[in-house]
Amino acid sequence: MTGFDRSTHRSSPRRTTLLGTAAFCFAAAAVALGGPQAAEAFPEREITLIVNYGAGGGTDLSARALADAAEEILGQPIRVENRTGGSGTVGPTFIANADPDGYTIGVASFSPMAVTPHLQEVPYSLDSFAFIVGYARYRSGLAVSAESEFETLEQLLDAARTEPLTYATTSSQEDVLMARLSRATGAGFDRVSYRSGQESVTAVISGVVDVVAENPLNVVPHVRNGTLRMLASVASVRLFEMPDVPTLQEQGVDVVSESYAGLAAPAGTPPEIVAVLEEAFSQALNDEAVQQTMRDLGMEPVYFSSGDYRTLLEEGRAAMATDLAEIGLIDN
């Protein structure tokens, strides 16, 4: 869930420009200026797209929708192959070691690129990849039980400044978010670990834990049925599912936490081929059916160019090093 903290790592507004015709200009120019003969010949056969999480999940289904639309543009089939394990690092490892010819590409999501490498050894770095495009933002909502005494974010923070409150967590990413919130506001939060987002939400609904930050798919249905109360979006944008709920920043707390999905090829893939792929997947992302699939999966479709997505990951990886050290998961 958690990306880098934009209160200290600002992004260019164009990095989050959504899906317009201007979004493809970089790719088209790159094709014209690169190797036109190579670009005209590519692709000549099937492309394999590696997904680093299991079949049927949000990452898998969104990648398949994007691949279906892109293969119509490229004129060649795109075969999706799941390579799971290693906290999402097996897939990127396979991509990094593939032939750099554009015929093996795959999902390069934020966590395996910018978080997990701090927590375990991985046989790749950001320099192992030629990034193609960023295509989605993962967001979360901060929620309490509908029976909670906290009706606003400020009430929650005021109470947590007096005595630490508990939060439900499934990973280090939620821990980083709450550490950022503590640092920015002086509030105190103690972690209670759960195995899944659904278990975390259930614990908050039942009053066992005070607060949770979770994917809209796990939170919004309970807000709508009256068992949860959402206090804020922790992303840089409001949740499209609940546009009346303001972000943390809009409520005076300069903390943002979000995650991203993108595509990459092996390092050394010719730039003109990367440009062809970027243009195709950018156009695929502009397809309304693809966007709706992502929204249904709790993801926000958003365009990041090849260069902007790499910069986002570089900034995020540096920020996560500081955050993970602060909560004691890695050494300074």
C-alpha positions as CSV (number, residue, x, y, z in Angstrom):
1,M,0.0,0.0,0.0
2,T,2.5,2.5,1.1
3,G,4.5,4.6,-1.3
4,F,6.9,7.4,-0.6
5,D,6.0,10.4,1.5
6,R,5.3,13.3,-0.8
7,S,5.5,15.8,2.1
8,T,9.3,15.5,1.6
9,H,9.5,14.0,-1.8
10,R,7.5,16.2,-4.2
11,S,6.5,15.0,-7.6
12,S,6.1,17.0,-10.8
13,P,2.4,17.7,-11.6
14,R,2.9,16.1,-15.1
15,R,3.9,12.9,-13.4
16,T,0.3,12.3,-12.4
17,T,-1.4,13.7,-15.6
18,L,-4.2,11.3,-16.4
19,L,-4.5,9.5,-19.7
20,G,-4.7,12.3,-22.3
21,T,-3.4,12.4,-25.8
22,A,-0.5,14.5,-24.7
23,A,0.6,11.5,-22.5
24,F,1.9,9.7,-25.5
25,C,4.0,12.4,-27.1
26,F,7.2,11.3,-25.4
27,A,6.8,7.8,-26.7
28,A,6.1,8.9,-30.2
29,A,9.0,11.3,-30.2
30,A,11.3,8.6,-28.9
31,V,10.3,6.3,-31.7
32,A,11.0,9.0,-34.3
33,L,14.4,9.8,-32.8
34,G,15.6,6.3,-31.9
35,G,16.0,3.5,-34.3
36,P,13.1,3.6,-36.7
37,Q,14.0,0.3,-38.4
38,A,14.0,-1.6,-35.1
39,A,10.8,0.1,-34.0
40,E,9.1,-0.7,-37.3
41,A,10.1,-4.4,-37.0
42,F,9.0,-4.8,-33.4
43,P,7.1,-6.8,-32.4
44,E,7.3,-9.7,-34.8
45,R,6.1,-12.4,-32.4
46,E,4.3,-13.1,-29.1
47,I,5.3,-11.0,-26.0
48,T,5.4,-12.5,-22.5
49,L,4.2,-10.3,-19.7
50,I,5.3,-11.5,-16.2
51,V,3.0,-10.9,-13.3
52,N,4.6,-11.2,-9.9
53,Y,1.5,-12.1,-7.9
54,G,-1.0,-14.8,-8.1
55,A,-3.7,-15.4,-10.8
56,G,-7.1,-13.8,-9.9
57,G,-5.7,-11.0,-7.7
58,G,-5.9,-7.3,-8.5
59,T,-2.4,-7.0,-9.9
60,D,-3.0,-10.0,-12.2
61,L,-6.4,-9.0,-13.4
62,S,-5.4,-5.4,-14.1
63,A,-2.3,-6.5,-16.0
64,R,-4.4,-8.9,-18.1
65,A,-6.9,-6.2,-19.0
66,L,-4.0,-3.9,-20.0
67,A,-2.3,-6.7,-22.0
68,D,-5.5,-7.5,-23.9
69,A,-5.9,-3.9,-25.0
70,A,-2.2,-3.5,-25.8
71,E,-2.0,-6.6,-28.0
72,E,-4.7,-5.1,-30.3
73,I,-2.4,-2.0,-30.7
74,L,0.8,-4.0,-31.2
75,G,-0.7,-6.5,-33.5
76,Q,0.9,-9.5,-31.7
77,P,-0.4,-11.6,-28.8
78,I,0.7,-10.9,-25.2
79,R,0.8,-14.0,-23.0
80,V,0.5,-13.3,-19.3
81,E,2.5,-15.6,-17.1
82,N,2.4,-15.6,-13.2
83,R,5.7,-16.0,-11.4
84,T,5.0,-15.6,-7.7
85,G,6.9,-15.8,-4.5
86,G,9.6,-14.0,-2.6
87,S,7.2,-11.2,-1.5
88,G,6.7,-10.3,-5.1
89,T,10.4,-10.4,-6.1
90,V,10.4,-13.6,-8.2
91,G,8.7,-11.9,-11.1
92,P,11.1,-8.9,-11.3
93,T,14.1,-11.3,-10.9
94,F,12.9,-13.2,-14.0
95,I,12.4,-10.0,-16.0
96,A,15.8,-8.7,-15.0
97,N,17.5,-11.9,-16.3
98,A,15.5,-12.1,-19.6
99,D,16.9,-11.3,-23.0
100,P,16.7,-7.5,-23.5
101,D,14.7,-7.7,-26.7
102,G,11.3,-6.4,-25.6
103,Y,9.7,-9.9,-25.8
104,T,9.8,-10.4,-22.0
105,I,8.3,-7.6,-19.9
106,G,6.4,-7.5,-16.7
107,V,4.9,-5.9,-13.7
108,A,7.2,-3.7,-11.7
109,S,5.1,-2.6,-8.7
110,F,6.3,-0.3,-6.0
111,S,6.8,-2.7,-3.1
112,P,9.2,-5.2,-4.8
113,M,11.1,-2.2,-6.4
114,A,11.3,0.2,-3.4
115,V,10.3,-1.6,-0.2
116,T,11.3,-5.3,-0.2
117,P,14.9,-4.7,-1.3
118,H,15.5,-3.0,2.1
119,L,14.1,-6.0,4.0
120,Q,15.7,-8.9,2.1
121,E,18.4,-9.5,-0.4
122,V,17.2,-9.4,-4.0
123,P,19.2,-10.1,-7.1
124,Y,18.3,-6.9,-8.9
125,S,18.3,-3.1,-8.5
126,L,16.4,-0.3,-10.3
127,D,19.3,-0.3,-12.8
128,S,18.3,-3.9,-13.8
129,F,15.3,-2.5,-15.6
130,A,14.1,-0.4,-18.5
131,F,10.9,1.0,-17.2
132,I,8.0,1.2,-19.7
133,V,5.1,3.0,-18.0
134,G,3.4,3.5,-14.7
135,Y,-0.3,2.6,-14.9
136,A,-2.0,2.6,-11.5
137,R,-2.1,4.1,-8.1
138,Y,-3.1,2.1,-5.0
139,R,-4.9,4.1,-2.3
140,S,-6.1,3.6,1.2
141,G,-8.7,5.1,3.6
142,L,-8.2,5.7,7.3
143,A,-11.2,4.3,9.1
144,V,-12.6,3.7,12.6
145,S,-15.7,1.8,13.8
146,A,-19.0,3.5,13.3
147,E,-19.4,3.1,17.0
148,S,-16.1,4.9,17.8
149,E,-16.1,8.1,19.8
150,F,-13.9,9.6,17.1
151,E,-16.0,11.3,14.5
152,T,-13.2,13.3,12.9
153,L,-9.5,13.0,12.2
154,E,-8.7,15.7,14.6
155,Q,-10.6,13.9,17.4
156,L,-8.6,10.8,16.7
157,L,-5.3,12.6,16.7
158,D,-6.1,14.6,19.9
159,A,-6.8,11.4,21.7
160,A,-3.7,9.7,20.4
161,R,-1.6,12.6,21.6
162,T,-2.8,11.9,25.1
163,E,-2.5,8.1,25.1
164,P,-1.5,5.9,22.2
165,L,-4.2,4.3,20.2
166,T,-4.0,0.9,18.4
167,Y,-4.0,0.3,14.7
168,A,-4.4,-2.9,12.7
169,T,-1.6,-3.8,10.3
170,T,-0.8,-6.5,7.9
171,S,2.6,-5.4,6.7
172,S,5.5,-2.9,7.2
173,Q,3.8,-0.6,4.8
174,E,1.0,0.2,7.2
175,D,3.6,0.6,10.0
176,V,5.4,3.2,7.8
177,L,2.2,5.1,7.3
178,M,1.4,5.3,11.0
179,A,5.0,6.3,11.8
180,R,4.7,9.1,9.3
181,L,1.4,10.2,10.9
182,S,3.0,10.1,14.4
183,R,6.0,12.1,13.2
184,A,3.8,14.7,11.6
185,T,1.2,15.1,14.4
186,G,2.8,14.0,17.7
187,A,0.1,11.3,18.0
188,G,1.0,7.8,19.3
189,F,-0.1,4.5,17.8
190,D,0.6,0.9,18.8
191,R,0.5,-1.8,16.2
192,V,-1.7,-4.9,16.3
193,S,-0.7,-7.4,13.6
194,Y,-3.2,-9.4,11.4
195,R,-2.9,-11.8,8.5
196,S,-5.2,-10.0,6.1
197,G,-6.9,-6.7,5.4
198,Q,-10.3,-8.3,6.0
199,E,-9.2,-9.4,9.5
200,S,-7.9,-5.9,10.2
201,V,-11.2,-4.4,9.2
202,T,-13.1,-6.9,11.3
203,A,-11.0,-6.1,14.3
204,V,-11.8,-2.4,14.0
205,I,-15.5,-2.9,13.4
206,S,-15.6,-5.1,16.6
207,G,-13.8,-2.5,18.6
208,V,-10.7,-4.6,19.3
209,V,-8.5,-2.1,17.5
210,D,-9.0,1.7,17.2
211,V,-8.1,2.4,13.6
212,V,-7.1,0.9,10.2
213,A,-5.7,2.1,6.9
214,E,-6.9,-0.2,4.2
215,N,-7.6,-0.6,0.5
216,P,-11.0,0.8,-0.5
217,L,-12.2,-2.6,-1.5
218,N,-11.9,-3.7,2.2
219,V,-13.2,-0.4,3.7
220,V,-15.7,1.3,1.5
221,P,-18.4,-1.5,1.7
222,H,-18.4,-1.3,5.5
223,V,-18.6,2.5,5.4
224,R,-21.6,2.2,3.1
225,N,-23.4,-0.4,5.3
226,G,-22.8,1.7,8.4
227,T,-20.2,-0.3,10.3
228,L,-17.2,1.8,9.6
229,R,-16.5,5.5,9.5
230,M,-13.9,6.9,7.1
231,L,-11.9,9.8,8.4
232,A,-9.5,10.5,5.6
233,S,-7.9,9.3,2.3
234,V,-4.2,8.8,3.0
235,A,-3.3,9.1,-0.7
236,S,-2.5,12.3,-2.6
237,V,-6.1,12.3,-4.0
238,R,-9.5,11.7,-2.6
239,L,-10.9,8.2,-3.1
240,F,-13.1,8.1,-6.2
241,E,-15.4,5.7,-4.3
242,M,-15.9,8.3,-1.5
243,P,-15.2,11.8,-3.0
244,D,-16.7,13.6,0.0
245,V,-14.0,12.3,2.3
246,P,-10.9,14.7,2.3
247,T,-7.3,13.6,2.2
248,L,-4.9,14.0,5.2
249,Q,-3.3,16.9,3.5
250,E,-6.6,18.7,3.0
251,Q,-7.1,18.3,6.8
252,G,-3.8,19.9,7.6
253,V,-1.7,16.8,8.0
254,D,1.2,16.8,5.5
255,V,1.4,13.0,5.0
256,V,0.7,11.0,1.9
257,S,1.1,7.3,1.5
258,E,0.3,5.4,-1.7
259,S,1.6,2.7,-3.9
260,Y,1.9,2.1,-7.7
261,A,2.0,-0.4,-10.4
262,G,4.0,-0.2,-13.6
263,L,5.7,-2.2,-16.3
264,A,9.4,-2.8,-17.1
265,A,11.7,-4.6,-19.5
266,P,15.2,-5.9,-18.8
267,A,17.9,-3.2,-18.8
268,G,19.6,-3.0,-22.1
269,T,16.3,-3.2,-24.1
270,P,16.8,-0.8,-27.0
271,P,15.2,2.6,-26.3
272,E,13.2,2.6,-29.5
273,I,11.6,-0.7,-28.5
274,V,10.8,0.6,-25.0
275,A,9.2,3.6,-26.7
276,V,7.0,1.4,-28.9
277,L,5.9,-0.5,-25.7
278,E,5.3,2.7,-23.8
279,E,3.1,4.1,-26.6
280,A,1.1,0.9,-26.9
281,F,0.5,0.5,-23.2
282,S,-0.3,4.2,-22.8
283,Q,-2.9,3.9,-25.4
284,A,-4.2,0.7,-23.8
285,L,-4.5,2.6,-20.5
286,N,-6.6,5.1,-22.2
287,D,-9.2,2.5,-22.9
288,E,-12.3,3.0,-20.8
289,A,-12.9,-0.7,-20.3
290,V,-9.3,-1.1,-18.9
291,Q,-9.8,1.9,-16.6
292,Q,-13.1,0.5,-15.3
293,T,-11.5,-2.9,-14.6
294,M,-8.9,-1.2,-12.5
295,R,-11.4,0.9,-10.6
296,D,-13.4,-2.3,-9.9
297,L,-10.3,-3.8,-8.4
298,G,-9.7,-0.8,-6.1
299,M,-7.0,0.8,-8.3
300,E,-6.9,4.2,-9.8
301,P,-5.7,4.3,-13.4
302,V,-3.0,6.9,-13.8
303,Y,-0.3,7.5,-16.4
304,F,3.4,7.9,-15.5
305,S,5.9,8.1,-18.4
306,S,8.9,5.7,-18.5
307,G,11.2,8.4,-17.0
308,D,8.7,9.7,-14.5
309,Y,8.0,6.2,-13.2
310,R,11.7,5.5,-12.7
311,T,12.1,8.7,-10.8
312,L,9.1,7.9,-8.6
313,L,10.7,4.6,-7.7
314,E,14.1,6.1,-7.0
315,E,12.6,8.7,-4.7
316,G,10.4,6.1,-3.1
317,R,13.2,3.7,-2.4
318,A,15.3,6.4,-0.8
319,A,12.3,7.5,1.4
320,M,11.5,4.0,2.5
321,A,15.1,3.5,3.7
322,T,14.5,6.3,6.2
323,D,11.1,5.2,7.2
324,L,12.0,1.5,7.7
325,A,15.0,2.5,9.8
326,E,12.8,4.8,11.9
327,I,10.4,1.9,12.9
328,G,13.3,-0.4,13.5
329,L,12.9,-2.8,10.6
330,I,16.4,-2.1,9.2
331,D,19.6,-0.5,10.5
332,N,20.4,3.1,9.9
